[in-house]
């Protein structure tokens, strides 16, 4: 029996504005992530499809700036987007009412 492909519908995006080129993703998932020599931005190397889901997530979890975004079927699965809690202050608005 054929097993479904766990990477089906998986899309990995690396935000070049958030990536600070500290290479933690390359140490967490060697060969899966590399740093571009010109820009210093992380790059996913999975053209042949050999990277496992565990390796992809390991590199994303290691990123201190959460520059690696993983979506499946158009829905973000990492990093999780947290909704504001009741009583949280909106950015740019203070807590002063005066």
N, C-alpha and C positions, 0 to 999 in steps of 0.2 A: 504494500500500500504506500502511495506517495504521501510524504509529509508536506504540509503547507510551508511555503517559504516564509520564515519569520521576518525577513527584511522587505517583504512585499509592501509597497506603499510607503516605505521609509524614505524620508528626505532629510539630509543633513546640510545645514547652512552654517557657515562660519562668518560672523560679523567682523569685518576688517577694522571697524572703528572700536570694537571692544577688545580685540585680541592684542595682548601686550607682549607677545613673543617670548614668554618665559619657558615654553616647551614642555610644560607638565603633561600635556596631552600626548606628546611624543614618547615620554617615559612610561606613561600608563598603558599606551597601546603602540608599542614600537612597530614601525612599518606601516601602520594604518594611518597615522597622522605624521606629517613632516612640516617643517617650516620652509616657506618659499624663500629662496636665497636673496631675491631682490627686495621683496616687501617685508619680510619677517613675519608674515601672517601664516597661521596654520592652514594646512591643506589636507583634505581627506583623500587618501590614495586607495580607492576601492574600484578601480576600473575593471579589474578581473572578477570582482564579486567575492573575493576570498576573505574579506573582513567579516568577523562574526558580529552579531548584535551586541554581545557582551563586550567586545573590544571597542565598538563604536561608543557605547555608553560609558565605558571606563575612561576613555579620553575626554568625553564631555563632562563627566563628574569631576575630573581632575582640574579642569579649567577654573582658575580663581575668579575670572571675570564673567563667567557663563557666556562666553562668546560662541560656543558651539550649541546650536539649536537643532533639536531633533523633532521632526513632525512625522506622524503616520496618518495617511489618508487625509491630509490637510489639517489635522488637529495636533497642536503642540503637546508633546509628551515629556520633553525636558528642555530647559529647566521649567519647572512648574510655575505658572503664573498664579500668584496669590491675589485673591480679591481683598479689597480693603476691609478691615474689621470695623465694627460699629465704633464710632468715636475717633477714628483715625482722622488726622488733619490732612486736607488736600494740599498738594505741593503749591507753594506760593501763598498760602493763606495761613496766617498766624492763629494762635489760640486766643488772642486779645479780642474782646468784643467792644472795646472803647474806641 
